[in-house]
Amino acid sequence: MSERWKGTVNLDIRDSVPDWEPYLQPQAPGDAPNVLMIVWDDVGYGAMDVFGGPIETPTMQRIADMGIRYSNFHTTALCSPTRSSLLTGRNATSNNMACITEASAGFPGLSARIPFENGFISEVLNDRGWNTYAIGKWHLTPGEETDMSSWKGRWPLGRGFERYYGFLGGETNQWYPDLTYDNHHLDQPYSPDEGYHFSRDIADRGIEFVRDSKMIAPEKPWFMYFCPGCGHAPHHVFKEWADRYKGRFDEGYEKIRERILRNQKKMGLLPEDTSLSPINPHGEPATTGPDGQPWPPIDFVPPWDSLNEDEKRLFIRMAEVFAGFVTYTDAQIGRILDYLEESGQLENTIIVVVSDNGSSAEGGPSGSFNEHKFFNNIPDTVEANLPHIDELGGPGSYNHYCTGWAWAFDTPFPYWKRFAGYEGGIADMCLIAWPRGISARGEVRHQYVHAVDIVPTLYDLLGIEPPKVLKGYTQSPLEGESFRASFTEPDAPGRETQFYAMLGQRAVYHKGWLANTIHPPLSGWGNYGHDVWELYDLKEDRAQVQNIADENRDMLELLKGLWFYYAGIYNGMPLDDRSALELISTPRPQPSRPRNRYVYYPGTAEVPESVAVNIRRRSYTIAAGAVIDGPEAQGVLFAHGGVGGGHSLYIADGRLHYVYNWLGDAIQKISSSSIVPTGRHAFTAEFAMDGEDTETKSALGTLTLYVDMEKVGEGRIRTQPGFFTLTGDGLCVGRDSGSPVSPDYSAPFAFTGGTIDRVVIDVSGEHYVDHEKEVAAWIMRD
């Protein structure tokens, strides 16, 4: 009970006096505002027109015109860390979120388990009488806790949200998303052929959630955390939206940066003397580490004039597709604002808009038709991408633009997402509006503000004192600061100091100075004691053009000391600069011990790869027990992965097929020589590894198909070195999880014309025919 009961109890209820006060649900203060927090993904500082960029976002302009643009807002350079700060008001490393959830490690600061002592704003507001909704990207649950068997304490409903609709991981296919509704997974409501797109779907859901509440309690306020997958890869959008940008990017990324900077100065976002950061500011790719280690080849921008016409044509289309993706998603958010205005709610809604980090360069210098190559350490090439130019953005792609556009969309700053020591990675757009409560209209503020400051500012606006104890957990102090004063005082002081640590890179901001290390993320350089430190005066050099460390040794030493001081307070060590493949492939706690035999059933939720059987770089056997009713039987027996990489055992055209999609580049298919017989059978694909591709670290071997004990097909294949997908496209029996693995069919291909009993996957390395006596009992019950 929150209140002392004040009624009277007698023997007869008729003689007793009730008191409902201790039993009522929390009530928000009268006329309390709603809060809409919109978090864009990988949209750089200079991408949208509202921050001087070339991409049209009329909804973002509408919000800016209602309120304030912050020109000096900062994040952490990566998505999960920033999102943890946006929801708790604590630093990412204090939240144990020094990296994305899929790269967790068993250390304070790195575990990807946000302490319950660091309460979410959703938990606080829910206890104060607000409805709370999370919609879209979550990425705050460890990858190994996203399956249906896992404890749900770190899912959205476990952290104070009453309703959730979106995807739990870091990215998803926008045509075939990995949807979760509250605490269960589900299939999308309709197909891309019927107009489905994830951005449209979540806008519909956001409107629905608010309407559901307002029909019952129209005066009750709500908090909505709305996070589109845009503009994270894959950059998926309807062709007509991409075509709107025909010709807009033909001048190339170097020229377009000049135009963006002119716009930013004209809008008052940056000082008139701001310069453009140079291309490849450390002489990449020639720069090396302390022991001669190479600069990561992915983090390099080829000059536009060095490109041939095919490269330019490909890169231009990549930018058009991305721009269409952003504009389309902006239009869907506009539908939410339209609904709020039509229903009379917009006037009393606090709107916060940010991006979670700078533009992404995970497409590398050549861009990518399949971003999963990045997570498998497989370099992309223009030659591989060019044949797919007309497919970019469509259901058959998993595309990402090249580093040149990441650099351009972060104008005027150097570098991009992942680089915590450079403004291109951490300087982001920020819009705040509240028509009833903030009088500023279309104004710009220049205070240094960080993601940790959003929650304290919202508490300040809502008149909420953060609780000392929340759900039984004594709360840690907020590490952010309210910047409410800047709403009415343009010269109000901003944040003085901010600490950064990300993927091996270090930085600290203090009173206008920024010190950082030359240590590219994911480089594997190590040797942190040999790091070279740089120093920039951001008050005079916002774009980090002049490293003035040599002229200011005392200031540099002060800032280096501050970094170690805050690293000690905020769990900033150990540092981790391992490659993407190493990070993702690191063993992590599993819901059960590894074993040689895994059994999966039809009619169940998909199994995320992080907790599924591990077949990477080893021999394996997939055996599906099924009853075939007749020659019309067809469909997927087993599938894992999707358009960007995966494998599937299926029946089509009366024959058994196995396809291994190697990162979208090689569709390796083996088919049976005979027609699938009717009746009860075991359908098996056995991969026997016998070598390795030394360049890609892929396993090589022979894939053999069996029907019962009879060999019906055989061929050579290679398998991926890493995960099929970082998130999504999980393991399924009887259907695809989303985008199809095989190009033989264009939509999820459910099994019909029979029944599947189960699928058994064996990774013991034993030859399938050694199980002859066990086949009936092992796969098919008598």
Rosetta blueprint (number, residue, H / E / L):
1 M L
2 S L
3 E L
4 R L
5 W L
6 K L
7 G L
8 T E
9 V L
10 N L
11 L L
12 D L
13 I H
14 R H
15 D H
16 S L
17 V E
18 P L
19 D L
20 W L
21 E H
22 P H
23 Y H
24 L L
25 Q L
26 P L
27 Q L
28 A L
29 P L
30 G L
31 D L
32 A L
33 P L
34 N E
35 V E
36 L E
37 M E
38 I E
39 V E
40 W E
41 D L
42 D L
43 V L
44 G L
45 Y L
46 G L
47 A L
48 M E
49 D H
50 V H
51 F H
52 G L
53 G L
54 P L
55 I E
56 E L
57 T L
58 P H
59 T H
60 M H
61 Q H
62 R H
63 I H
64 A H
65 D H
66 M H
67 G E
68 I E
69 R E
70 Y E
71 S L
72 N L
73 F E
74 H E
75 T L
76 T L
77 A L
78 L L
79 C H
80 S H
81 P H
82 T H
83 R H
84 S H
85 S H
86 L H
87 L H
88 T H
89 G L
90 R L
91 N L
92 A L
93 T L
94 S L
95 N L
96 N L
97 M L
98 A L
99 C L
100 I L
101 T H
102 E H
103 A H
104 S L
105 A L
106 G L
107 F L
108 P L
109 G L
110 L L
111 S L
112 A L
113 R L
114 I L
115 P L
116 F L
117 E L
118 N L
119 G L
120 F L
121 I H
122 S H
123 E H
124 V H
125 L H
126 N H
127 D H
128 R L
129 G L
130 W L
131 N E
132 T E
133 Y E
134 A E
135 I E
136 G E
137 K E
138 W L
139 H L
140 L L
141 T L
142 P L
143 G H
144 E H
145 E H
146 T L
147 D L
148 M L
149 S L
150 S L
151 W L
152 K L
153 G L
154 R L
155 W L
156 P H
157 L H
158 G H
159 R H
160 G L
161 F L
162 E L
163 R E
164 Y E
165 Y E
166 G E
167 F E
168 L L
169 G L
170 G L
171 E L
172 T L
173 N L
174 Q L
175 W L
176 Y L
177 P L
178 D L
179 L L
180 T E
181 Y E
182 D L
183 N L
184 H E
185 H E
186 L L
187 D L
188 Q L
189 P L
190 Y L
191 S L
192 P H
193 D H
194 E H
195 G L
196 Y L
197 H L
198 F H
199 S H
200 R H
201 D H
202 I H
203 A H
204 D H
205 R H
206 G H
207 I H
208 E H
209 F H
210 V H
211 R H
212 D H
213 S H
214 K H
215 M H
216 I H
217 A L
218 P L
219 E L
220 K L
221 P L
222 W E
223 F E
224 M E
225 Y E
226 F E
227 C E
228 P L
229 G L
230 C L
231 G L
232 H L
233 A L
234 P L
235 H L
236 H L
237 V L
238 F L
239 K H
240 E H
241 W H
242 A H
243 D H
244 R L
245 Y L
246 K L
247 G L
248 R L
249 F L
250 D L
251 E L
252 G L
253 Y H
254 E H
255 K H
256 I H
257 R H
258 E H
259 R H
260 I H
261 L H
262 R H
263 N H
264 Q H
265 K H
266 K H
267 M L
268 G L
269 L L
270 L L
271 P L
272 E L
273 D L
274 T L
275 S L
276 L L
277 S L
278 P L
279 I L
280 N L
281 P L
282 H L
283 G L
284 E L
285 P L
286 A L
287 T L
288 T E
289 G L
290 P L
291 D L
292 G L
293 Q L
294 P E
295 W L
296 P L
297 P L
298 I L
299 D L
300 F L
301 V L
302 P L
303 P L
304 W H
305 D H
306 S H
307 L L
308 N L
309 E H
310 D H
311 E H
312 K H
313 R H
314 L H
315 F H
316 I H
317 R H
318 M H
319 A H
320 E H
321 V H
322 F H
323 A H
324 G H
325 F H
326 V H
327 T H
328 Y H
329 T H
330 D H
331 A H
332 Q H
333 I H
334 G H
335 R H
336 I H
337 L H
338 D H
339 Y H
340 L H
341 E H
342 E H
343 S L
344 G L
345 Q L
346 L H
347 E H
348 N H
349 T E
350 I E
351 I E
352 V E
353 V E
354 V E
355 S E
356 D L
357 N L
358 G L
359 S L
360 S L
361 A L
362 E L
363 G L
364 G L
365 P L
366 S L
367 G L
368 S E
369 F L
370 N E
371 E L
372 H H
373 K H
374 F H
375 F H
376 N L
377 N L
378 I L
379 P L
380 D L
381 T L
382 V H
383 E H
384 A H
385 N H
386 L H
387 P H
388 H H
389 I H
390 D H
391 E H
392 L L
393 G L
394 G L
395 P L
396 G L
397 S L
398 Y E
399 N L
400 H E
401 Y L
402 C L
403 T H
404 G H
405 W H
406 A H
407 W H
408 A H
409 F H
410 D L
411 T L
412 P L
413 F L
414 P L
415 Y L
416 W L
417 K L
418 R L
419 F L
420 A L
421 G L
422 Y L
423 E H
424 G H
425 G H
426 I H
427 A E
428 D E
429 M L
430 C E
431 L E
432 I E
433 A E
434 W L
435 P L
436 R L
437 G L
438 I L
439 S L
440 A L
441 R L
442 G L
443 E E
444 V E
445 R E
446 H L
447 Q L
448 Y L
449 V E
450 H E
451 A H
452 V H
453 D H
454 I H
455 V H
456 P H
457 T H
458 L H
459 Y H
460 D H
461 L H
462 L H
463 G L
464 I L
465 E L
466 P L
467 P L
468 K L
469 V E
470 L E
471 K L
472 G L
473 Y E
474 T E
475 Q L
476 S L
477 P L
478 L L
479 E L
480 G L
481 E L
482 S L
483 F L
484 R L
485 A H
486 S H
487 F H
488 T H
489 E L
490 P L
491 D L
492 A L
493 P L
494 G L
495 R L
496 E L
497 T E
498 Q E
499 F E
500 Y E
501 A E
502 M E
503 L L
504 G L
505 Q E
506 R E
507 A E
508 V E
509 Y E
510 H E
511 K L
512 G L
513 W E
514 L E
515 A E
516 N E
517 T E
518 I L
519 H L
520 P L
521 P L
522 L L
523 S L
524 G L
525 W L
526 G L
527 N L
528 Y H
529 G H
530 H H
531 D L
532 V L
533 W E
534 E E
535 L E
536 Y E
537 D E
538 L L
539 K L
540 E L
541 D L
542 R L
543 A L
544 Q L
545 V L
546 Q L
547 N L
548 I L
549 A L
550 D L
551 E L
552 N L
553 R H
554 D H
555 M H
556 L H
557 E H
558 L H
559 L H
560 K H
561 G H
562 L H
563 W H
564 F H
565 Y H
566 Y H
567 A H
568 G H
569 I H
570 Y L
571 N L
572 G L
573 M L
574 P L
575 L L
576 D L
577 D L
578 R L
579 S L
580 A H
581 L H
582 E H
583 L H
584 I H
585 S H
586 T L
587 P L
588 R L
589 P L
590 Q L
591 P L
592 S L
593 R L
594 P L
595 R L
596 N L
597 R E
598 Y E
599 V E
600 Y E
601 Y L
602 P L
603 G L
604 T L
605 A L
606 E L
607 V E
608 P L
609 E H
610 S H
611 V H
612 A L
613 V L
614 N L
615 I L
616 R L
617 R L
618 R L
619 S L
620 Y E
621 T E
622 I E
623 A E
624 A E
625 G E
626 A E
627 V E
628 I E
629 D L
630 G L
631 P L
632 E L
633 A L
634 Q E
635 G E
636 V E
637 L E
638 F E
639 A E
640 H E
641 G E
642 G E
643 V L
644 G L
645 G E
646 G E
647 H E
648 S E
649 L E
650 Y E
651 I E
652 A E
653 D L
654 G L
655 R E
656 L E
657 H E
658 Y E
659 V E
660 Y E
661 N E
662 W E
663 L L
664 G L
665 D L
666 A E
667 I E
668 Q E
669 K E
670 I E
671 S E
672 S L
673 S L
674 S L
675 I L
676 V L
677 P L
678 T L
679 G E
680 R E
681 H E
682 A E
683 F E
684 T E
685 A E
686 E E
687 F E
688 A E
689 M E
690 D E
691 G E
692 E E
693 D E
694 T L
695 E L
696 T L
697 K L
698 S E
699 A E
700 L E
701 G E
702 T E
703 L E
704 T E
705 L E
706 Y E
707 V E
708 D L
709 M L
710 E E
711 K E
712 V E
713 G E
714 E E
715 G E
716 R E
717 I E
718 R E
719 T E
720 Q L
721 P L
722 G L
723 F L
724 F L
725 T L
726 L L
727 T L
728 G L
729 D L
730 G L
731 L E
732 C E
733 V E
734 G L
735 R L
736 D L
737 S L
738 G L
739 S L
740 P L
741 V L
742 S L
743 P L
744 D L
745 Y L
746 S L
747 A L
748 P L
749 F L
750 A L
751 F L
752 T E
753 G L
754 G E
755 T E
756 I E
757 D E
758 R E
759 V E
760 V E
761 I E
762 D E
763 V L
764 S L
765 G L
766 E L
767 H L
768 Y H
769 V H
770 D H
771 H H
772 E H
773 K H
774 E H
775 V H
776 A H
777 A H
778 W H
779 I L
780 M L
781 R L
782 D L
